[in-house]
Amino acid sequence: MLRIWKLSFAISFVAPAAFPCLCSSHDGCAALGTKENPAFVGTVLAVTNVPRPQSADPDWLPVKARIRVDESFGGLAAGAREVDVMTGNGNGDCGVPFKPGDVYLIDAEAGENGVLAAGICGNT
């Protein structure tokens, strides 16, 4: 038992350095259910790869998840039934591995253009 504890303790210090996507710590939880941070429970309907446009900024998110809004906690347009949420492809870019048919509690960020995005460093 002591050996397992020592191993898990050692891994906790080494493992984060081994991953290219690291989440920075922050003080507390961002406000959920606001215009800037919509929060909702949703069922993933489809996941598609989106080709990178030539004019894309460096923070381009190449995966779009079409999500049915099952319950909104605020921040989405009134009556929103389905939304698109952009994320990374999971290859070290902190993307959420959305799977069609799975239900998620989503803590999205709304960009200046209104596009929703989620990553593994958020509360999704």
C-alpha positions in Angstrom: 0.0 0.0 0.0 2.8 2.4 0.9 4.5 1.6 -2.5 1.3 2.5 -4.4 1.0 5.8 -2.4 4.6 6.7 -3.2 4.1 5.9 -6.9 0.9 8.0 -7.2 2.6 10.9 -5.3 5.6 10.8 -7.7 3.3 10.7 -10.7 1.4 13.7 -9.6 4.6 15.8 -9.9 5.9 14.3 -13.1 2.6 13.7 -15.1 1.6 17.4 -15.6 5.0 18.2 -17.2 4.5 15.4 -19.7 1.4 16.9 -21.3 1.6 19.8 -23.8 -1.8 21.1 -22.7 -1.7 22.4 -19.1 -4.4 24.2 -17.3 -3.4 27.2 -15.3 -4.9 27.4 -11.8 -7.2 30.3 -11.0 -8.9 31.7 -8.0 -12.3 30.1 -7.7 -14.8 29.4 -10.4 -15.8 31.8 -13.1 -19.4 33.0 -13.0 -21.5 30.5 -14.8 -24.6 31.2 -16.8 -23.6 34.7 -18.0 -23.5 36.1 -21.5 -19.7 35.6 -21.4 -19.9 32.1 -19.9 -23.1 30.3 -20.8 -23.7 27.2 -18.8 -26.0 24.4 -19.9 -26.6 20.7 -19.9 -26.6 19.3 -23.5 -26.6 16.2 -25.5 -24.1 16.0 -28.4 -25.9 15.5 -31.7 -22.9 15.5 -34.0 -19.1 16.3 -34.0 -17.4 17.5 -37.2 -14.0 18.6 -38.1 -13.8 22.1 -39.6 -11.2 22.9 -42.1 -8.9 25.8 -41.1 -9.5 28.9 -43.2 -6.4 30.7 -44.4 -7.4 33.8 -42.4 -7.8 31.8 -39.1 -6.2 33.2 -36.0 -3.7 31.2 -34.1 -6.3 30.1 -31.6 -8.4 28.3 -34.3 -10.5 25.5 -32.9 -10.9 22.7 -35.5 -13.8 20.7 -34.1 -17.5 21.8 -34.0 -20.0 19.9 -31.7 -23.7 20.4 -32.5 -25.4 20.2 -29.1 -29.1 20.0 -28.1 -29.7 22.2 -25.1 -31.4 20.1 -22.5 -31.3 22.7 -19.7 -29.9 26.2 -19.7 -28.5 27.8 -16.6 -28.2 31.2 -18.3 -26.2 33.0 -20.9 -27.8 31.4 -24.0 -30.3 33.2 -26.3 -33.8 32.8 -25.0 -35.3 29.7 -26.5 -32.0 28.2 -27.8 -32.7 24.6 -28.6 -29.4 23.7 -30.3 -26.0 25.4 -30.3 -22.6 24.8 -31.9 -19.6 24.6 -29.5 -16.1 24.8 -30.9 -13.2 22.9 -29.3 -9.8 21.5 -30.1 -9.2 18.1 -31.6 -7.6 16.7 -28.4 -4.1 16.4 -29.8 -2.5 18.6 -27.1 -4.8 21.6 -27.7 -7.0 21.1 -24.7 -10.0 20.1 -26.7 -13.0 18.4 -25.1 -13.5 14.9 -26.6 -17.2 15.3 -27.3 -19.0 12.1 -28.3 -22.4 12.0 -30.1 -25.1 10.8 -27.8 -23.2 11.7 -24.6 -24.6 14.3 -22.2 -22.4 17.1 -20.8 -22.6 19.9 -18.4 -21.0 22.6 -20.5 -19.3 25.8 -19.3 -18.7 27.6 -22.5 -16.9 30.8 -23.3 -18.6 33.2 -25.8 -16.1 35.0 -28.1 -16.5 38.5 -29.3 -18.3 37.2 -32.4 -20.7 35.1 -30.2 -19.1 31.7 -31.1 -19.1 29.3 -28.2 -16.0 27.4 -27.2 -15.1 24.9 -24.5 -11.9 23.3 -23.4 -10.7 20.8 -20.8 -9.4 23.6 -18.6 -12.9 25.0 -18.1 -15.7 23.5 -16.1 -17.2 21.3 -18.9 
